[in-house]
């Protein structure tokens, strides 16, 4: 999509930079005309210089505009592709990479690549053009002096050969450390309340200082290598310039070279060496960008296999069957579910209880297909969940987490997260149902109010409203009453009881007091159901259920 603009960019770059070199040649001519007393020749050159200036300015404007357009557009497209890929990854792959790595790709590597393929490549094109044109004028002015300059080229390249590989290795390490730093910042700042609650400020501060210290040390190691390469290059180029000064002035003294030609030669020589330095420097930049390219290529090489998920279900009743399901999280040995079998009927309200680590939340992850069972199957309306198209499956399921994540924006934007095409009538109906309408009506900007700090009850109601706007047949609730007062807890449970007349609702709960009236309570322990029934029957016959009651007492 950028081919034509790149062609115009390179044409404008070539023409503007070729035009930029002619004043150096004409400066030598002016000096010769001054020594010869030819003022009319100087006037002609000034006219030529004005024409060259206008041509150079025209093409420079085009070059600058196209460079800006391309770098912003390529950067935008790379970032969009990385983000799109990241949200399509499986939860396993996402957790393996970590959010820090993905943010680093978006904010760091995309910038590096777009800058390289537009700015740096253009700089190399400029350097090559200037070097070729300068070399032509150098040979035209003095072949012996030009030979001296050319001999220094392979010697100056030696530093880049020696240090380039080391720079590449250290750049890769720097990127990895950057990923860790992004993840640390993300986790520590998101969990700032826990940091303060556990008085971890000083420990987290020391960890952060350690990260930035290692980051600084790696940067300095790369900087030292850059300095070594730069010094070697500067030494060789300076030595060459000293030899040329000595030999050039000797030629002038013995009338074998004019002063104007010598000035022009040095001007072209400086341009020639600047071009050579830019060409050599691209090797160092390339070592950095190749690490970014490898990281992004590896990221895009992660496969997203939905090939067998072709089953589309137009209408879901909501019956869920777990059939002898076994599950262990990747890279762990602890079995979470073992021979788990349970049925959740449509239009019913069920609660899953159990001790911490019993595997309750894992059930929701399996229903949503964030993970696949190691053995056994899960069915929805007699359809194996493995065969159902993921988008089709998840459009029929809503989940409300213990701590709902709200997007930065208005109440309306958060509610539309469930269904961006929902009408205002539907939003109002849902808000009325979850007892949010009065609260929103009292806000100055109503639905356009920016979502800030809310009470636990308000946050949960917005999360439930968002889930209901999606109008799912299956509603999953993870510890939604854990941080509510008795009044809000009772109101939300009454709401869910009413909703269960048309939806399959499954609740994970630790608070037994909130579920005593629910007829379907499943007790989970060591990865499988040990008992089920209502509150009174479980209290009489299930020891684990009694333990849960006693723990809360």
CORNOR-V985051 format. One line per field, one symbol per residue. ss: DSSP state (A for helix, B for strand, O for the rest). phi: phi as a letter, one per 30 degrees, with the letter a starting at -180 (. if undefined). psi: psi as a letter, one per 30 degrees, with the letter a starting at -180 (. if undefined). Layout:
ss = ???
phi = ???
psi = ???
This chain:
ss = OOAAAAAAAAAAAAAAAAAAAAAAAAAAAAAAAAAAOOAAAAAAAAAAAAAAAAAAAAAAAAAAAAAAAAAAAAAAAAAAAAAAAAAAOOAAAAAAAOAAAAAAAAAAAAAAAAAAAAAAAAAAAAAAAAAAAAAAAAAAAOAAAAAAAAAAAAAAOAAAAAAAAAAAAAAAAAAAAAAAAAAAAAAAAAOAAAAAAOOOAAAAAAAAAAAAAAAAAAAAAAAAAAAAAAAAAAAAAAAAAAAAAAAAAAAAAOOOOOAAAAAAAAAAAAAAAAAAAAAAAAAAAAAAAAAAAAAAAAAAOOOOOOOOOOBOOOOOOOOBBBBBBBBBOOOOOOBBBBBBBBBBOOOBBBBBBBOOOOOAAAAAAAAOOOOOOOBBBBBBOOBBAAABOAAAAAOOBBBBOOOOOOOOOBAAAAAOOOOOOOOAAAAAAAAAAOOOAAAAAOOOOAAAOBOOOOOAAAAAAAAAAAAAAOOOOBBBBBOOOOOOOAAAAAAAAAAAAAAOOOOBBBBBOOOAAAOOOOOBBBBBBOOBBBBBBOAAAAAAAOAAAAAAAAAAO
phi = .cedddddddddddddddddddeddddddddddddcicdddddddddddddddddddedddddddddddddddddddddddddedddcddeddddddidddddddddcdddddddddcddddddeddddddddddddddddadedddeddeddddddeddddcedddddddddddddddddeddddddddcdddeddchceddddddddddddddddddddddddddddddeddddddedddddedddddddechcaddddddddddddddddddddddddddddddddddddddddddddddcccdcccdccdbcdjdcbcchdcabdeibcdddcbhdbabcddhbcbbcbldeidjdddedddddidbcddbibbbbhicdddcdeddddddcbbbcdebdccddldddddddedadcddddddddddddciceddddddechdcdddbdbdeddddddddddddddhddbbcbchdcdccdeddeddddddddddddbbdcbccbccdddbdcddcccccahiadcaalcddddddccedddddddddd
psi = fgeeeeeeeeeeeeeeeeeffefeefeeeeeeeeffgieeeeeeeeeeeeeeeeeeeefeeeeeeeeeeeeeeeeeeeeeeeeeeefflleeeeeeekeeeeeeeeedeeeeeeeefdeeeeeeeeeeeeeeeeeeeeeeejeeeeeeeeefefeffeeeeefeeeeeeeeeeeeeeeeeeeeeeeeeeeheeeeeeghgeeeeeeeeeeefeeeeeeeeeeeeeeeeeeeeeeeeeeeeeeeeeeeeeeeeeghfkleeeeeeeeeeeeeeeeeeeeeeffeeeeeefeeeeeeeeeeffkkjjgegifkkjekkegkkkkjhkkkkkkglfkkekjhkklkjllhlkkkklllkgfgefeeeeeefhflkkelllkkjhgkkfffkkeeeeffgkkkjleikkkljaleeeeeffejfgklfeeeeeeeeeghfeeeeefkegbfgkkjbklleeeeeeeeeeeeeefhlfkkkjjhfgeglleeeeeeeeeeeeeffffljkkkkkfjeffgfgkfjkkjkkhglkfllaleeeeeefjeeeeeeeeee.
